[in-house]
Amino acid sequence: MTTTFLSSGDLIVDRRAHYARMLAEAGDFSSAADLMEQALEGAPGWAAGWMMAGNFHLKADALGSAIAAWQRAAEHDPSGTLGAQMHLAAHGIGEIEPQAQAAYVEALFDQYAGRFEEALLQKLDYVVPGRLMALLGDAMRVLGIDGFARGADLGCGTGLMGERLRHVVSHLTGVDISAAMVAETRDKAIYDGVERAELLDFLGAEGCVADLVTAADVFMYCPALPPIFALVGTVLRPGGLFAFSVERHDGEDSQMLQASLRFAHNRDAVVRALADAGLDVLRVSEETIRRDRGQPVAGLLFVARKPDAEQFGVADIDMGAEAPVTLIN
C-alpha cells in the first residue's frame, strides 16, 4: 500500500481526514465519522477514506453506518488490499475471496515489517516461537531425532522461528507472502534461502520436500487449513515433523473469522484435518500465545508427524505430557 493510495488526491479532503483522525485520537469517534463522511463528499472514490469512516463508525457503536462505509470501500478496492471484504465477512456479510484475503495479508505485513518484532515481543507478549520450539524439542528427544536435513518455515516473517530452528536444520528455507518481510529477513542471514510466495503455491511447487515444516502464528490468516495440511503431508518425507500454532475457538464451526480479522480454529477440526492429511498428532498444548488490546489470546500449539514404515503406534509414545499439554492417542 503506497502513500498515494492512502491519499485522496485532494489536499482539502486529506486535511479534513487528518482532523477526523485527531478527533478519533481524542476519543470522539462519532464526530470523527461525521467529518470523514463530509470529507468523502469531495472524494467519493477514495477507498482508504471509506475504510477510515467505517472504523470510526464502528468505534462509535454505529455498526450499520460502518458496514455501509466498508461496502463503499469494497466497491473502490476490489482487490481487497484494505480489508473491507474481511470486515464485512466478520459481520456476516458476503464471502471472502481467496485473492482478497491474500492481498489484505500481504499489504498488512508489508506495512508492519519495520516494527514487527518490537510490536510482537515488547507490546504483545508474543511467545509462540519459544514454546513451539520447546514442544518440537521434546518430540525430537523422545523420537530420537538429532536434527533435520531440510526444513521449511512457513510465514517466516522476520525470522523469529527460524532463529530457533537454525541449530537443528541443515538447510532451512523461509517463505512469506510479504515482500517487505522477506527483505527484512534476508538481511539477517538466518535462512539458507527466503522466498516470497503464497503458502499453497510454495508447498505445491514441483520438488518441494522437507523433513520439518513449521508455521508460527500463520494459520490465523488462513480460513481453510485442510488444503494446506494436505500439501504439507505430501511435502514431508516419511518420519518428518509438522509444528504450528493456531488461535483457538471452542464453537462448533471449524473456523471463525473474528473482529480482529484473524481466524480462530476449532481443536477437533484441526485434529481431523491432520488425520485426513495422513499426519499423526503427537502433542497439543493450550497456550496464551500473545495479548491483543490488553486481552490474552487463546491458542493451540501442535506437533504432528508423517508416519514411516518403521514407526510404532502413536499411542505407544510416552511424551511425558504435563497439563495443559496433552498426548493424542
Sine and cosine of phi, psi and omega as CSV:
sin_phi,cos_phi,sin_psi,cos_psi,sin_omega,cos_omega
0.00,0.00,0.85,-0.53,-0.05,-1.00
-1.00,-0.04,0.30,-0.95,0.05,-1.00
-0.87,0.49,-0.61,0.79,0.01,-1.00
-0.88,0.48,-0.66,0.75,-0.01,-1.00
-0.89,0.46,-0.56,0.83,-0.02,-1.00
-1.00,0.09,-0.03,1.00,0.09,-1.00
-0.98,-0.19,0.53,-0.85,0.04,-1.00
-0.97,0.24,-0.32,0.95,-0.10,-0.99
1.00,0.03,-0.01,1.00,0.00,-1.00
-0.82,-0.57,0.87,-0.49,-0.08,-1.00
-0.87,0.48,-0.62,0.78,-0.02,-1.00
-0.92,0.40,-0.69,0.72,0.03,-1.00
-0.89,0.45,-0.69,0.73,0.01,-1.00
-0.88,0.47,-0.61,0.79,0.00,-1.00
-0.91,0.41,-0.66,0.76,0.03,-1.00
-0.91,0.41,-0.62,0.78,0.04,-1.00
-0.90,0.45,-0.61,0.79,0.05,-1.00
-0.89,0.46,-0.68,0.73,0.04,-1.00
-0.90,0.45,-0.61,0.79,0.02,-1.00
-0.89,0.45,-0.65,0.76,0.05,-1.00
-0.89,0.46,-0.61,0.79,0.03,-1.00
-0.90,0.44,-0.65,0.76,0.06,-1.00
-0.89,0.46,-0.66,0.75,0.01,-1.00
-0.90,0.43,-0.66,0.75,0.02,-1.00
-0.89,0.45,-0.46,0.89,0.05,-1.00
-1.00,0.10,-0.04,1.00,0.04,-1.00
1.00,-0.04,0.06,1.00,-0.01,-1.00
-0.99,-0.11,0.97,0.25,-0.12,-0.99
-0.95,0.33,-0.55,0.83,0.00,-1.00
-0.90,0.44,-0.71,0.70,0.03,-1.00
-0.92,0.39,-0.59,0.80,0.04,-1.00
-0.88,0.47,-0.69,0.73,0.01,-1.00
-0.90,0.43,-0.68,0.74,0.01,-1.00
-0.88,0.47,-0.69,0.72,-0.02,-1.00
-0.92,0.40,-0.61,0.79,0.04,-1.00
-0.90,0.44,-0.66,0.75,0.03,-1.00
-0.88,0.48,-0.66,0.75,0.05,-1.00
-0.90,0.44,-0.68,0.73,0.00,-1.00
-0.88,0.47,-0.63,0.78,-0.07,-1.00
-0.95,0.33,-0.22,0.97,0.13,-0.99
-0.88,0.47,-0.45,0.89,0.03,-1.00
-1.00,-0.04,-0.11,0.99,0.01,-1.00
-0.49,-0.87,0.91,0.41,-0.12,-0.99
-0.91,0.41,-0.24,0.97,0.01,-1.00
-0.99,-0.15,0.19,0.98,-0.07,-1.00
-1.00,0.07,0.98,-0.17,-0.08,-1.00
-0.89,0.46,-0.70,0.71,-0.03,-1.00
-0.90,0.44,-0.53,0.85,0.06,-1.00
-0.91,0.40,-0.66,0.75,0.04,-1.00
-0.91,0.40,-0.56,0.83,0.08,-1.00
-0.89,0.46,-0.70,0.72,0.03,-1.00
-0.88,0.48,-0.70,0.72,0.01,-1.00
-0.86,0.50,-0.69,0.73,0.01,-1.00
-0.88,0.47,-0.69,0.73,0.00,-1.00
-0.92,0.40,-0.62,0.78,0.05,-1.00
-0.91,0.42,-0.68,0.73,0.03,-1.00
-0.87,0.50,-0.67,0.74,-0.03,-1.00
-0.87,0.48,-0.71,0.71,-0.02,-1.00
-0.94,0.34,-0.31,0.95,0.08,-1.00
-1.00,-0.02,0.18,0.98,0.00,-1.00
0.89,0.47,0.54,0.84,0.06,-1.00
-0.92,-0.40,0.96,0.29,-0.13,-0.99
-0.88,0.47,-0.65,0.76,0.00,-1.00
-0.86,0.51,-0.68,0.73,0.02,-1.00
-0.93,0.37,-0.59,0.81,0.04,-1.00
-0.89,0.46,-0.71,0.70,0.00,-1.00
-0.89,0.46,-0.68,0.74,0.02,-1.00
-0.88,0.48,-0.64,0.76,0.01,-1.00
-0.93,0.37,-0.66,0.75,0.03,-1.00
-0.91,0.42,-0.56,0.83,0.06,-1.00
-0.90,0.43,-0.62,0.78,0.08,-1.00
-0.91,0.41,-0.64,0.77,0.04,-1.00
-0.88,0.47,-0.68,0.73,0.00,-1.00
-0.89,0.46,-0.58,0.81,0.03,-1.00
-0.87,0.49,-0.61,0.79,-0.09,-1.00
-0.99,-0.14,-0.02,1.00,0.08,-1.00
-0.72,-0.70,0.92,0.40,-0.08,-1.00
-0.90,0.44,-0.36,0.93,0.02,-1.00
-0.94,0.35,-0.38,0.92,0.01,-1.00
1.00,0.04,0.16,0.99,-0.08,-1.00
-0.84,0.55,-0.63,0.77,-0.08,-1.00
-0.99,0.14,-0.21,0.98,0.07,-1.00
1.00,0.00,0.24,0.97,-0.01,-1.00
-0.88,0.48,-0.69,0.73,0.01,-1.00
-0.88,0.48,-0.57,0.82,0.02,-1.00
-0.91,0.42,-0.72,0.69,0.02,-1.00
-0.87,0.49,-0.68,0.73,-0.01,-1.00
-0.90,0.44,-0.70,0.71,0.00,-1.00
-0.90,0.44,-0.59,0.81,0.02,-1.00
-0.90,0.43,-0.34,0.94,0.04,-1.00
-0.94,-0.33,0.38,0.92,0.15,-0.99
0.99,0.16,0.31,0.95,-0.04,-1.00
-0.89,-0.45,0.93,-0.36,0.07,-1.00
0.98,0.20,0.11,-0.99,0.03,-1.00
-0.93,-0.36,0.41,-0.91,0.01,-1.00
-1.00,-0.05,0.85,-0.52,0.09,-1.00
-0.97,0.25,0.64,-0.77,-0.02,-1.00
-0.81,0.59,-0.61,0.79,-0.01,-1.00
-0.91,0.41,-0.61,0.79,0.02,-1.00
-0.93,0.37,-0.64,0.76,0.05,-1.00
-0.87,0.50,-0.73,0.69,-0.01,-1.00
-0.91,0.42,-0.66,0.75,-0.01,-1.00
-0.90,0.44,-0.66,0.75,0.01,-1.00
-0.89,0.45,-0.74,0.68,-0.04,-1.00
-0.90,0.44,-0.68,0.74,0.01,-1.00
-0.87,0.49,-0.75,0.67,-0.01,-1.00
-0.90,0.43,-0.64,0.77,-0.01,-1.00
-0.85,0.53,-0.75,0.66,-0.08,-1.00
-0.99,0.13,-0.37,0.93,0.16,-0.99
-0.88,0.47,-0.64,0.77,0.02,-1.00
-0.96,0.28,-0.51,0.86,-0.15,-0.99
-1.00,0.10,-0.29,0.96,-0.23,-0.97
-0.82,0.58,-0.71,0.70,-0.10,-0.99
-0.92,0.39,-0.38,0.92,-0.03,-1.00
-0.85,-0.53,0.29,0.96,-0.10,-0.99
-0.86,0.52,-0.81,0.58,-0.09,-1.00
-0.93,0.37,-0.64,0.77,0.01,-1.00
-0.87,0.49,-0.70,0.72,-0.03,-1.00
-0.91,0.41,-0.71,0.70,-0.06,-1.00
-0.93,0.37,-0.74,0.67,-0.16,-0.99
-0.99,0.10,-0.59,0.81,-0.11,-0.99
-0.99,-0.11,-0.42,0.91,-0.09,-1.00
-0.92,-0.39,-0.49,0.87,-0.12,-0.99
-0.94,-0.35,0.06,1.00,0.04,-1.00
0.79,0.61,0.74,0.67,-0.07,-1.00
-0.97,0.26,0.80,-0.60,-0.11,-0.99
-0.81,-0.58,0.00,1.00,-0.18,-0.98
-0.86,0.50,-0.75,0.66,-0.06,-1.00
-0.84,0.54,-0.70,0.72,0.00,-1.00
-0.91,0.40,-0.70,0.71,-0.01,-1.00
-0.93,0.36,-0.63,0.77,0.01,-1.00
-0.92,0.40,-0.62,0.79,0.04,-1.00
-0.92,0.40,-0.58,0.82,0.03,-1.00
-0.91,0.42,-0.69,0.72,0.03,-1.00
-0.91,0.42,-0.66,0.75,0.02,-1.00
-0.90,0.45,-0.67,0.74,0.03,-1.00
-0.88,0.47,-0.63,0.77,0.06,-1.00
-0.88,0.48,-0.70,0.71,0.00,-1.00
-0.90,0.44,-0.66,0.75,0.02,-1.00
-0.88,0.48,-0.67,0.74,-0.02,-1.00
-0.89,0.45,-0.74,0.67,-0.04,-1.00
-0.92,0.40,-0.61,0.79,-0.04,-1.00
-1.00,0.09,-0.08,1.00,0.01,-1.00
0.96,0.28,0.53,0.85,0.01,-1.00
-0.99,-0.15,0.86,-0.51,0.01,-1.00
-1.00,0.07,-0.50,0.86,-0.03,-1.00
-0.08,-1.00,0.01,-1.00,-0.06,-1.00
-0.81,-0.59,0.63,-0.78,0.02,-1.00
-0.95,0.31,-0.73,0.69,-0.05,-1.00
-0.73,-0.69,0.72,-0.70,0.04,-1.00
-0.76,-0.65,0.49,-0.87,0.06,-1.00
-0.78,-0.63,0.84,-0.54,0.01,-1.00
-0.97,-0.24,0.98,-0.22,-0.05,-1.00
-0.97,0.23,0.64,-0.77,-0.03,-1.00
0.85,0.53,0.77,0.63,-0.20,-0.98
-0.91,0.40,-0.33,0.94,-0.01,-1.00
0.84,0.55,-0.76,-0.66,0.00,-1.00
-0.99,-0.13,0.24,0.97,0.15,-0.99
1.00,-0.07,0.32,0.95,-0.02,-1.00
-0.89,0.45,-0.62,0.78,0.07,-1.00
-0.98,0.22,-0.64,0.77,-0.03,-1.00
-0.86,0.51,-0.58,0.81,0.04,-1.00
-0.86,0.52,-0.58,0.81,-0.03,-1.00
-0.99,0.15,-0.45,0.89,-0.01,-1.00
-0.99,0.14,-0.38,0.93,-0.20,-0.98
-0.80,0.60,-0.63,0.78,-0.10,-0.99
-0.98,0.17,-0.12,0.99,0.01,-1.00
-0.89,-0.46,0.05,1.00,-0.02,-1.00
-0.80,-0.59,0.81,-0.59,-0.02,-1.00
-0.95,0.32,-0.71,0.71,0.02,-1.00
-0.79,-0.62,0.93,-0.37,-0.12,-0.99
-0.90,-0.44,0.82,-0.57,0.03,-1.00
-0.94,-0.33,0.71,-0.71,0.12,-0.99
-0.96,-0.29,0.57,-0.82,0.04,-1.00
-0.67,-0.74,0.67,-0.75,0.02,-1.00
-0.48,-0.88,0.52,-0.86,-0.01,-1.00
-0.98,0.21,-0.33,0.94,-0.09,-1.00
-1.00,-0.05,0.85,-0.53,0.03,-1.00
-0.90,0.45,-0.59,0.80,0.00,-1.00
-0.92,0.38,-0.63,0.78,0.05,-1.00
-0.90,0.44,-0.70,0.71,0.01,-1.00
-0.86,0.51,-0.68,0.73,0.01,-1.00
-0.89,0.45,-0.68,0.73,0.03,-1.00
-0.87,0.50,-0.68,0.74,-0.11,-0.99
-0.96,0.27,-0.60,0.80,0.02,-1.00
-0.86,0.51,-0.58,0.81,-0.01,-1.00
-0.91,0.42,-0.37,0.93,-0.05,-1.00
-1.00,0.05,-0.28,0.96,0.01,-1.00
0.84,0.54,0.62,0.79,0.06,-1.00
-0.98,0.20,-0.65,0.76,-0.11,-0.99
-0.98,-0.18,0.40,-0.92,0.13,-0.99
-0.96,0.26,-0.40,0.91,0.09,-1.00
-0.36,-0.93,0.58,-0.82,0.05,-1.00
-0.79,-0.61,0.78,-0.62,-0.03,-1.00
-0.88,-0.47,0.62,-0.78,0.15,-0.99
-1.00,-0.08,0.92,-0.40,-0.05,-1.00
-0.29,-0.96,0.40,-0.92,0.17,-0.98
-0.98,0.22,0.54,-0.84,-0.16,-0.99
-0.84,0.55,-0.73,0.68,-0.05,-1.00
-0.91,0.42,-0.59,0.80,0.04,-1.00
-0.91,0.41,-0.68,0.73,-0.01,-1.00
-0.90,0.43,-0.77,0.63,-0.06,-1.00
-0.92,0.38,-0.49,0.87,-0.02,-1.00
-1.00,0.05,-0.02,1.00,-0.02,-1.00
-0.93,0.36,0.58,-0.81,0.00,-1.00
-0.88,0.48,0.73,-0.68,0.06,-1.00
1.00,0.09,0.08,1.00,0.01,-1.00
-0.97,0.24,0.90,-0.43,0.04,-1.00
-0.68,-0.73,0.45,-0.89,0.00,-1.00
-0.38,-0.92,0.43,-0.90,0.14,-0.99
-0.99,-0.17,-0.27,0.96,0.02,-1.00
-0.56,-0.83,0.75,-0.67,0.12,-0.99
-0.81,-0.59,0.76,-0.65,0.04,-1.00
-0.81,-0.58,0.43,-0.90,0.05,-1.00
-0.47,-0.88,1.00,-0.06,-0.04,-1.00
-1.00,-0.08,0.91,-0.42,0.04,-1.00
0.86,0.52,0.72,0.70,-0.03,-1.00
-0.91,-0.41,-0.67,0.75,-0.17,-0.98
-0.97,0.25,-0.11,0.99,0.14,-0.99
-0.95,0.32,-0.15,0.99,0.09,-1.00
-0.95,-0.30,0.24,0.97,-0.03,-1.00
-0.84,-0.54,0.88,-0.47,-0.04,-1.00
-0.96,0.29,-0.49,0.87,-0.07,-1.00
-0.79,-0.62,0.89,-0.45,-0.02,-1.00
-1.00,0.04,-0.53,0.85,-0.06,-1.00
-0.80,0.60,-0.69,0.73,0.02,-1.00
-0.89,0.46,-0.58,0.82,0.02,-1.00
-0.94,0.35,-0.73,0.69,0.00,-1.00
-0.88,0.48,-0.62,0.78,0.00,-1.00
-0.87,0.49,-0.66,0.75,0.02,-1.00
-0.95,0.31,-0.61,0.79,0.08,-1.00
-0.86,0.51,-0.67,0.74,0.03,-1.00
-0.88,0.48,-0.51,0.86,0.04,-1.00
-0.98,0.21,-0.64,0.77,-0.06,-1.00
-0.95,0.33,-0.61,0.79,-0.05,-1.00
-0.92,0.40,0.69,-0.73,0.18,-0.98
-0.96,0.28,0.39,-0.92,0.05,-1.00
-0.80,0.60,0.73,-0.69,-0.04,-1.00
1.00,0.05,-0.08,1.00,-0.02,-1.00
-0.95,0.30,0.37,-0.93,-0.06,-1.00
-0.92,-0.39,0.47,-0.88,0.01,-1.00
-0.75,-0.66,0.90,-0.44,-0.05,-1.00
-0.84,-0.54,0.76,-0.65,-0.08,-1.00
-0.35,-0.94,0.19,-0.98,0.05,-1.00
-0.82,-0.58,0.41,-0.91,0.16,-0.99
-0.64,-0.77,0.40,-0.92,0.27,-0.96
-0.98,0.21,0.58,-0.81,-0.15,-0.99
-0.98,-0.22,0.66,-0.75,0.25,-0.97
-0.71,-0.71,0.51,-0.86,-0.15,-0.99
-0.96,-0.27,0.21,0.98,0.02,-1.00
-0.98,0.19,-0.02,-1.00,-0.06,-1.00
-0.98,0.19,-0.46,0.89,-0.02,-1.00
-0.93,0.37,0.48,-0.88,0.01,-1.00
-0.89,0.46,-0.61,0.79,0.03,-1.00
-0.54,-0.84,0.31,-0.95,-0.02,-1.00
-0.62,-0.79,0.77,-0.64,0.11,-0.99
-0.99,0.13,0.87,-0.50,-0.08,-1.00
-1.00,-0.02,0.18,-0.98,0.05,-1.00
-0.88,0.48,-0.40,0.92,0.04,-1.00
-0.95,0.30,-0.09,1.00,-0.10,-1.00
0.93,0.37,0.34,0.94,0.14,-0.99
-0.94,-0.34,0.51,-0.86,0.01,-1.00
-1.00,0.00,0.70,-0.72,0.16,-0.99
-0.95,-0.30,0.59,-0.80,-0.12,-0.99
-0.87,-0.50,0.58,-0.81,0.01,-1.00
-0.98,0.19,0.74,-0.68,-0.06,-1.00
-0.83,0.56,-0.77,0.64,-0.04,-1.00
-0.89,0.46,-0.60,0.80,0.01,-1.00
-0.92,0.40,-0.62,0.78,0.05,-1.00
-0.90,0.44,-0.70,0.72,0.00,-1.00
-0.88,0.47,-0.67,0.74,0.03,-1.00
-0.89,0.45,-0.67,0.74,-0.02,-1.00
-0.90,0.43,-0.60,0.80,0.06,-1.00
-0.91,0.42,-0.69,0.72,0.02,-1.00
-0.88,0.47,-0.67,0.74,0.01,-1.00
-0.89,0.45,-0.47,0.88,0.02,-1.00
-1.00,0.07,0.03,1.00,0.02,-1.00
0.99,0.17,0.43,0.90,-0.05,-1.00
-0.91,-0.40,0.72,-0.70,0.04,-1.00
-1.00,-0.02,0.78,-0.63,0.04,-1.00
-0.99,0.16,0.84,-0.55,0.04,-1.00
-1.00,-0.05,-0.63,0.77,-0.11,-0.99
-0.43,-0.90,0.58,-0.82,0.10,-1.00
-0.73,-0.68,0.73,-0.68,0.01,-1.00
-0.81,-0.59,0.80,-0.60,0.09,-1.00
-1.00,0.08,0.80,-0.60,-0.12,-0.99
-0.67,-0.74,0.44,-0.90,0.36,-0.93
-1.00,0.03,0.94,-0.34,-0.20,-0.98
-1.00,0.02,-0.33,0.94,0.08,-1.00
-0.06,-1.00,-0.08,-1.00,0.08,-1.00
-0.88,-0.47,0.53,-0.85,0.02,-1.00
-0.71,-0.71,0.89,-0.46,-0.07,-1.00
0.81,0.59,0.62,0.78,0.05,-1.00
0.99,0.12,-0.08,1.00,-0.05,-1.00
-0.97,-0.26,0.59,-0.81,0.02,-1.00
-0.93,0.37,0.63,-0.77,0.05,-1.00
-0.97,-0.25,0.87,-0.48,-0.01,-1.00
-0.98,0.20,0.70,-0.71,-0.01,-1.00
-0.63,-0.77,0.13,-0.99,0.07,-1.00
-0.76,-0.65,0.71,-0.70,0.08,-1.00
-0.93,-0.37,0.74,-0.67,-0.06,-1.00
-0.86,-0.51,0.57,-0.82,0.28,-0.96
-0.80,-0.60,0.83,-0.56,0.01,-1.00
-0.80,-0.60,0.28,-0.96,-0.06,-1.00
-0.69,-0.72,0.62,-0.78,0.16,-0.99
-1.00,0.08,0.86,-0.51,-0.07,-1.00
-0.88,0.47,0.47,-0.88,0.17,-0.99
-0.86,-0.50,0.08,-1.00,-0.13,-0.99
-0.89,0.45,-0.44,0.90,-0.08,-1.00
-0.98,-0.20,0.05,1.00,-0.09,-1.00
-0.94,0.35,0.72,-0.70,0.13,-0.99
-0.99,0.12,0.20,-0.98,-0.08,-1.00
-0.87,0.49,0.59,-0.81,0.02,-1.00
-0.86,0.51,-0.54,0.84,-0.02,-1.00
-0.91,0.41,-0.31,0.95,-0.01,-1.00
-1.00,0.04,-0.09,1.00,-0.04,-1.00
-1.00,0.07,0.82,-0.57,0.07,-1.00
-0.99,-0.12,0.98,-0.19,-0.04,-1.00
-1.00,0.06,-0.03,1.00,-0.01,-1.00
0.88,0.48,0.66,0.75,-0.16,-0.99
-0.97,0.24,0.82,-0.58,0.08,-1.00
-0.97,-0.25,0.46,-0.89,0.02,-1.00
-0.87,0.50,0.63,-0.78,0.09,1.00
-1.00,-0.04,0.34,0.94,0.01,-1.00
-0.99,0.14,0.68,-0.73,-0.02,-1.00
-0.79,-0.61,0.57,-0.82,0.07,-1.00
-1.00,-0.06,0.73,-0.68,0.03,-1.00
-1.00,-0.05,0.84,-0.54,0.02,-1.00
-0.99,-0.12,0.00,0.00,0.00,0.00
